Amino acid sequence: MKSFIKEFKEFISKGDAMSMAVGIIIGGAFTAIVTSVVDDLIGPIIGLICGGLDFTSLSVGIGDAQIMFGNFIQAVINFLITAFVLFILVKGLNKVKEKAIKEKKEEEAAEEPAEEILLLREIRDSLKK
């Protein structure tokens, strides 16, 4: 039992488990942002363009059963809108990330002496010898 508890402590304290937990928590919080963007910003605009189409009321009755295929259509539309919004957000974040990496590389390149300077230093050191 002691080894089981020890293994569990090692697992829980490893960076992988902690990173996963943080990712899940941030993902949950990010879900609220994306849902708000879709429901509060994009949805009304699409509603204006499409004339407020709502597919949720579409259904067909088979005997006593009611098949609500309109809910499925609405869920697919909501998924596509959400996926598009996420695509735009990730694309924007990637541009910001690429810009930061480029700036960092430029800073590092500026800190390194030019090849001519390195060659002159080599010549100087050789002459001193």
N, C-alpha and C positions, 0 to 999 in steps of 0.2 A: 504494500500500500504506500510505503514511503517513496519508493521509486516512481510510482504513478503520480504522486503529488509533486515530486521533484520535476518529472517530465512536463507536467502541466504548467508549473511555474516557469520553466524554461521556454515552453511554447508561447505562453502569454506575454512574456517579457521580450521576446524576439521582436526585432523591428518589423518583420513581415506582418505579424498579427496586428501590431499597433498601426502600421500603415494602412492595412485593410480596414480596420475599425474607423480610422480617421476618414478614409475615402468613402465609406458607407455613410457616415454622418454628414460629410460635406455634400455627398450626392443627394441625400435626403433634403438638405437645405436648398440645394441648387434646383431640385425638382419644384419647389415652391416658386422660385423665380421664373423658371420656364413656364410653369402652369399659368402664372400671372401674366406673363408676356403674351401667351397664346390666348387666354380667356379675356383679358382686359384690353389688350392692344390690337393684336392681329385679328382675333375673332370678330369684333365689331366692324372692322374695316372690310373683312370678307363678307360679313352679313350685309353691309351697305352695297357692296358690289353685286352680290348674288340676290339681292332683294329679300334678305332674311330667310333663306331656305333652311328648313329644319326637317331632317329626315326621320327623327325619332318617332313620329306618329305613323309611319308607314308599317303596315302589317298585313298579314293574310291569315284568314281563319281556315283551319282544317278541322272539321268536326267541332269539338269543344276546345281545341287548342288554338292559341293565338301565337303565330310566329312573327316576332317583332324584328323583321330584317332591317327596318329603318334604324334601329339602335346600332346594328352592326355597321351599316353604311356611315352613320355619324361617327362611330368610333374610328373607322378607317380614315375618315377625313380629318378628325382631330389628331390621329397619329401622324398623318402626313404633314399637317401644319406644325406639330411639335417637332418632328424630325427636321423640317426645313429651318425652323427657328434655332434648333440646336446646331445645325450645320453652319448657319450664319454666325452664331456665337463662337463656335470652335474655330471657324475660319478667321474671325477677328482676333481671337486670342493667339492663334498661331502667327499671325502677322506681327502682333506686338512682341511675341517671343522671338521670332526671327530677327526683328529689328534690334532687340536687346542683345542677342548673340552677335549680330554684326557689329554693333557698337563696341562690345567687349573685345572682339577680335581686332578692331581698329585701334582700340586703346593699347592692347598688348603689342600690336605691330609698331605703334608709335614709341613704346617703351624700349623695344629692341633696337639696337644700333643698326644702321644701314650696312649692307655688305661691304661697301667701300671702306667704312670706318673699321670694320672687323679686319679687313685686309691690311689697312694702314697700321693697325695695332700689331698684327702679326709681323709686318716688316720692321716696325719699331723694336719689338721684342727680339727679333732675330739680329738686328744691328747691335743691340745692347750686349748680346752674347758674344 
